[in-house]
Amino acid sequence: MSAIITDQLRILNAKNFVSAATSSSNSYYAFVGLTNATDYSSGWESNPPSPKDSFEQENDYWDTMVALKKIKATDVNQVVRKITWSSGTTYDMYRHDISRTRTSKPSGATSLYSANYYVINSDYRVYICLQNGTDPENPEGRPSLDEPTFIDLEPKPAGDSNDGYIWKYLYTIKPSEFVKFDTINFVPVPKNWETNSDNSAIRANASATNNQLKIVTITNRGVGLGTADRVYTNVPIKGDGTGGKATIVINSDSKIESITVSSGGDGYTYGTVDLVGGNVPTGTTTPTFDVIIPPKGGHGHDIYRELGAHNVLIYSRIENDLENPDFITGNKIARVGIVENPQSYNSSTLLGIDKASAVYALKLAGTGYDTASFSTNSRFTQTISTGTTAVGRVISYDQNTGVLKYWQDKSLVGFNTDGSQNASPTYGINLNRFTSSVGTGGTTFITGTNLYIDSTFTGVSTSINNRTYNLGQSFIGGISNPEVKKYSGNIIYVDNRPSITRSQNQKEDIKVILQF
C-alpha cells in the first residue's frame, strides 16, 4: 500500500499559516538570544550545532532569550523559488503532466514546482513560460533570447528573435515587498491574490478566457501530408472540453510547420488534435501533438497553485532604538527564532507591544556606577542571607543609566549546558532572585563592587544631566522583570548562527523561510 501527501496540502498549509500569523487574534514575535554560544560548543563559531527539538531545549531557548520584535501582518508573505531570466538559458515550460515518469525538459524535474518554468525579469515582473521552443528538432527546448517585459494580458513572444518562447505575464513585485521578501533563493507572490485590486485584470482575464487552452506542441511533424504550403483552420481539439480549435500550417516538405491554438475552448482536462475532423491529411506518417492543459481556472486564476507557493517568508528588522533599548549592544547574539502567542509577564494576555525585553535588569547606584565595567557573560552575585545567594550572568551594562541586564538559567546552579547535573553545584539548586529589600540602609550590594541596587528607583526612564534616558522596561525598587512571560506560547522556529556582536548603529534584517 502506498500513499502521497500532495503539494496542494503544502500550499494549503502555507496559506493557513499566513492567515494565522496575520490574524489579530494571534501574536507572533521574532526573537534573538544566546549571548554565550561558546559555552554550548567550542566550535560554535565555525559550525553552529543544529537546534534540538525537545521540551527541555525549548526551556533553554527561553532562558537565553534577550528580546522580541512583533511580527506584523505586513511582515509575512508566501514566496516561490527565485528564477531570474538570463539570455541564453533554456527554461522549462509549463506542463500539466510533469512527474517522475514524464520529467520536465531540459531540467529533468520530476514535478512541476521543481521545474524552471517561470522567471522574474529585471523590472521585477514575473512570467510563466508556456512554450520554450520545444519541437521535434528541439525536444528539450531552445535558449531564451528575448527578455519578457510586456504586461499584456494574453500570452505572446517577448521579442523578434524567433526563439520559440511564449510567455504569460502574471504580476509585478512591489518595491516595498521586494525589499522585505526578496532573497537569494526566493521572491514574493502577491498577498490576497483572490481579492486584491492590483491584480484584478489578470484574474478577470483568466475568468473571461475560462480555462482556455493556450499551447499545443508538435512531437512528430509527420510525412507526406498532401499539398505543400497549405494552412488548415478550425481544426478541432477533441477531449472532455468543448470549443477548442487550432490552425495548422503545412510546409514545403509536406510536414507540419506549426500549430497554434485559435480558440481555446473550455473545460479540458485532456485533449487531442483531430486531424480527420479538420480535414488535415494524415500522410504516410501521422503527425502527433501534445495538448497542454492549463491549471484549474486558467493561467493567472490562482497564483499560489500555479507557481507552487508552499513557502512562507517572515521578515523582521532588529534595530537599536533610544526610546526602547530592548535589543542590547556590546554583546553577541547567536540565535534567532519565532514564537507564537507569547504572553505578557505575569499575565494570561497575549503579548502585544512592538518590542519586548526577555531579560531581568537591575538599576544600580553607588560611587563609580558611570565608570563601572562588567565583563559580558560573567557571573555576578548578591548575598540574600546566610547560605543564600542570587546569581546572574551579565548581558549588558549601561554606564549612562546604571542598568545591568542579566539572565538566569539552570547552568548557574549546577547544571551543564547539555542538561546534565553537576554533582557539586556552586550556588545550590535554587535560582534566587535579586532583591533590594536587604542590606544596610535599604541598599543591597553586588558582590565584588561598590554598587548596589537602587531601591529608591521606580519607573521606565531616568533623567541624568538634563537628559532623559528610556530604559525599555519598567523598574520597581531598582528591579525589573522581563516584559514577556517566560515559557509561554510555542517556539516554532529556531536558527543557531555564528555569533554577531551588536553595536549601537547596527541593524539586522531577519528573513526566515518556513517550508511546508
N, C-alpha and C positions, 0 to 999 in steps of 0.2 A: 504494500500500500504506500503510495507516495502523495505528497501534497505540496502546495506552494503558497506562500504569502505574497500577494501581488504588489507591484509598485504602486497601485492605486491606494492600497492601505497606507503605504508610506506617505503618499501625498496627502491623504486624509488626515493622518496623524500630524503632519506638519501644519496643515490649515487649522486643526483643532488647537494645537499648541499656540499658534499666533492669536487665535481667538481668546484663549485663556489668558495669555500674557498681556493682552491689551484690554482686558475687561476691567472695569472699575471695581469689580468685586474681588479681584486678586491684587497681589502686590509682589512684584519681582525686583530683586536687587542684585547687582554685581558687587562682588567683594574682593578685597585684596588682603593679604596677610602673610604670615610666616616670615618673621624678621630674622630668625635664627636657623636658616636652612641647613647650614653645615653641621649643626648638632644632630641632624637626622641622617646625614650621609656625607662622608668626607669627599666624595666625588660628585656632590650635588651640582656644582657649578658647571662641570663639563658634561654631566649626564644625569639630569634630574630623574629620580625614580618615578615610575608610573604611580599615579594615585591609587590608593586602596579603597575598595567599596565595602565598608562594614560599618556597623553602628558605632563601634569603638572609634574608628577613624573619623566618622562624622563628628564625634565629640571633640576630637583633636582639631579638626578644621575650625570649629567654633572657638576653641581655646586660644588658637593662634591667629584669629581674625583681627584685623586692625580697623577697617572702616568699610562702609557700604554706600553704594550710589544707586538711587532708584532708577529702574528701567522704565521709561515712558512708552506710551503706545507708539510713538514715532520712532522708537529705537529697536523695533522688532520687524523683520521682514523675511518673507520667503525668498530664497535665492536659487539660481541654477548655475551649472558649470559655465565658466568663462571661456568662450571660444572666440578669439579675436580674428577678424578677417585679415588675411595676408595674401598678397598677389603670388600666384604660382602654387598655392596649396590646393590639393584636391580634397574637397569636403564630401562627406556622406550626404545622401539625400533622404528626405522624409520617406519612410516606407511604413506601412501598417503591419508588415509581416516579418519584421526582423526578429530572429530567435536564434537559439543555438544550432538549429538545423538549417537556418537560412540567414547567414550572417550579413551584416551591412558591408557595403563596399565603398571606399577601399579599406576602412579601418579594421574590419573583421569583428566589429562589435556584435555581441550576441543578444543585445536588447536595444530598443530604440533610444532609451535615455543614456546609454553609454556610447552612442554613436555621435559623430561630429556633424550634425545635420542643421545647425543654426549658427549664426555668427553675430557678433557685435562689431559695428563699424567704428570709424574714427570720430564720428559725431554722436556716439553712444546710442545709436539706433540698432534695434535687434531685428534680424530677418531669419526666416526659415527657408532652407534650401529645398525646393520642390523637385528640381531636376538638376543633376550635377554633370550633365553631358553624357550620361550613360547611353550607349547604343551597342550594337553587336561588335563594332570595332574597338570600343572603349567600355568593356563591361564593368570596369571599376571607376568609371567617370573620367573627367579631364580636369586639368588645373584651372582654377578660377582666376580670370584676368581682370575683370571689371568689379570694382568695389561697389556694392549696392548702396545707394544714397537716397533713393526716391522715397516718397511717403504715399504713393498711390495705393489705393485700396486693393486693386487687383494685382495678381502676380504678373511679373514680366522680367525680361532680361535686364541686367544692370547697365549694359553699355553696348558698344558696336563691335566687340572683338569676336563675336560668334563663338564664345567659349562653351555654349550649350547650357549655361546655367539659367534657371528660372527661380527668382526669389519672391518671397511674400513678406511684405513689411508687417511687423507685429506691434512694436511700441518703441518709444524713446525714453531713455532713463533720465529722470530729472536730475539736475546738478546737485540738489540737496540730498537726494537719495544715493547718488553716485559717491559722494564724499563719505557717507556713513557705511554704505553696504557693498562697495566695490572692494575686492581683494585680489590677490594674485590669481586665485582659482575660481572666484565666484562673482556673479553680478546679480543685482536685484530684479525681481519681477514686480510689476505694479501692484499696489495694495488694492484690495476690494475690486478685483477685475470685473466682477459681475455687475457692479453698480457705479464705479467711478466715471465721472463725466469726461475725463481726459482721453479715455479710450473707447468712448461710446460709438464713434464712427466705425472702428474696427469690429466691434461686436455687432453693430447694425448690419454691416456688410456680410458678416458670417451668417446672420439671421436671414438676410434677404436672399443670399445665394443658397441658403437652406441645404447645407451639406453637399454642395455640388462637387462632382469630380473635376479635377484640375489637370491631372497628368496621366498620360499613357506612354509607356516606354516600349521601344522596339527590342525584342530579344532575338528575332531572326527576320531578315529582310525578305526572305522568300526568293524564288527563282521562277522566271517565265510568267510574269503576271500580266500577260496580254499586251495591249497597246502601251508603248512607252510615253513618258512625259504627259501623264494624264492625272487629273485631280478628281477624286471622288468625295462628294459632300454628303452630309446627313447619314453617315454610316452608323447604324445602331450600336449602342453598347448594351448588351443584354446582361441580366443578372436579377437580383431581387429588388432593384430600384427601377425607376422609370425616367424616361426622357433624355437619357444620355446619348449624345451623338458625337461623331468625330469626323474630321477631314483628313483624308489620306492622299498623299502625293506619290505617284509612281515615277521613278527616274528614267533616264535614257537606257538603263540596263534592264528595264522591266522588273525592278525591285522596289521595295518600299523605301522612299526617300525620307519621308517624315509623316508623323501623325500628331495632330493637335486636337484637343477637346474643343468642339464648337458649341456644345450645350452640355452643361454639367449634370443636368437631371437632378434626381433627388432620391434619397433613401437606399443607397447602395451599401452593402457590406461585402459584396463580391461582384465581379463583372468580367465580361469578356467581349472582345470586339467581334461583331457579327459580320464577317466579310460577305457571306452569301446574302444576308439581308440588305447589305449595302451595295450589292451587285459588283463587288470587287473580285476580280479573278483570283483564284487560289493558286494557280500556276502548278508547275511540276514539283515545287517545294513550297508548302503553305507557310506564309509568314506567321509569326507569333508575337504576342504583346503581353505586357503586364499592365493591368489597370490598377492604379494606385488609389487606395481608398482613403479619403481624408479622415481626420479624427472626428469623433462624435460631435455633431453640431457645426462642423466645418472649421477651417483654419481661422484662428482668432476667436473662436467661441469661448474656449476655456483654456487660458494661457498656462495655468498650473498643470493641467493634464497634458497639454500639447508639448510642453518643454520639460516636464518631469520635475516640478518644484517640490522635491521631498527633503530639502534642506532649509534650515532657518538660521538667519544671522541675527545675533543680539549685539547691539552696539552700546558702548558706554565710554564716556570720556572722563578720565580722572585728572583733575587739575587742582592746584593749590588755590585756596580761597581765604583771604584775610578775614572775611566775615564768618567763615565756618571752617576752621583748620582741622577737620577730622582726619584728613589724609596727611600723615606725618611726613616730615622731611628729615634728612640727615641719617636715615637708616634704610635698610633694604626691605624689599618685598620679594617673595619668591613663589607666591601662589595667587591665582585668580580663580574666581568661581561665580556661580549663580545660586541664589537661594530663593525658594518660592515661599511666599506668605510668612515671612518672619514677623514676630510680634514686638510691640513696644515694650521697653523694660518694665517689669513688674506689672504686666497687663496682659489681657487676652485680646486686645485690639490690634489689628494689623498695623505694622509699621507703615507710615505714610510720608514721612519727611524726605526731602530731596537727598540729603546726606546724613549718615548716622555713624557715630563712633561705636565701635565694638569693644572698647577697652576701658579699663579703670584709670582714674587720674587723681593726683594729689596736687593741691595748691600749697607750695612750700614758701616759707618765710625764714627770716634769720639773716644774720650777718653774712654777706657774700653770696646771697642767692643769685645775684645777677652776674656772678663770675664762676659759679659752681659748675662742675663738669661731671656728667655721669657717662660712663662707657656704655655704648649701646649693647643690649643683650646681657649686661652684667646683672648680678643679683644684688638686691638691697633688702634690708630687714628693719623691723621695728619690734622692740620687745613690748609685748602686750601685758604680760605678767610673768611671774616666775615660772619658767618652763614652757612658756607660750610665746611663740614668735611668728609674726607675719612676714612673709617673704614674697617678693615680686621680681619680675625681670624687666629691665628698662627697655622701653620702646623709643622714647624721645624725651628730651628735656629742653624747655624753652627758657633761656636766661632772661628774656624780657619779662615774662609773666610768672616765672617760677612754677610752671605746670610740668609735672613729671607724669608721663603716661607709661603705664605698665600693664603686663598681663600675668596671669597666674594659670598654670596647668599642673597636672599631677607629676610632671618631671621635676617640679620644685620640691616635692615632698616624697621622694624616694622611688619614683617610677622612671624607667628608662624610656627613651623616645619610641622604642618598639612596643611599649606597653607592658614589658616585664617588670617585676617588682624588685627593687633593691633591698637587700636584707637589712641594711644599716642606713636608714634614711637620716639625713642631717637635721631636718626640721619636723620630725614627727610625721603624722599621716594626715592631719587636717590642714586645709588651706585657710588659715586665719586671715580675716580681713583687716586692713589697716584702719586705725581709729584715731580720732582727735580728742577722745574723752579721757585719756590717761596721760600721765606725765606731770611735770611741775608747772603750776600756773596755767593750766589749760593747754599746754603745748606738748607735743609728742615728737621726740627727736628721731630722725632717721639715723640708724646706727652707722658710725663712721664719718658723720658730717656734723656741722654746726646748725643744720637746717631742721626745721620742724614743720609739721602740718599746721597750716594757718587756720585754727579753729574758728576765727572770727570772720572768715570769708564765706559769703554765700552769694551766688549769682552766676551769670553766664558771661560776664565781661568785667574787666578791671581797667581802671584809669591810672596811668603812670606818666608823670611829667607832661600832663595835659594831653595825653594821647590815650584813646580808648582801644583796648585790645579785646576782641571777641574770642572766647575760649572754645567755642564749638560744642560744649556740653555743660550741663548745669551742675554747680557745686553747692553742697550744703556742709557747713563746718569744715571747709577745705578739702572735702572728699567728693568725687564724682563717680557715679556708676555708668556703665555703658548705656547708650540710648536704645539698644536692641536687647530683647530678652534672649540670652544665650540658649542654644539648643532648641529654639522654636523653629517652625517651618521645616522645609525639606531642602537640603542641599542637593541640587540636581546636576551640577556640573563642577568639576574641579580640574585645574590645569597646574601642574608643577613646572616651574620655569627657572632658568638660571637667575640668580638674584639681580635685582635692579636697585641701585641706590637712588633714592628720590631727593631731588634738590628743589629749591624754592621756586625756580622758574620752569619747572618740568611739568609736562603733560603726558598722559598716556592714553592712547586710543585702544580700547579693548574691543576686539571683534571675535565673538565666539560663534563657531559654526556647530549647530546641532544637526546631526544626520539621522533621519528617520528611515 
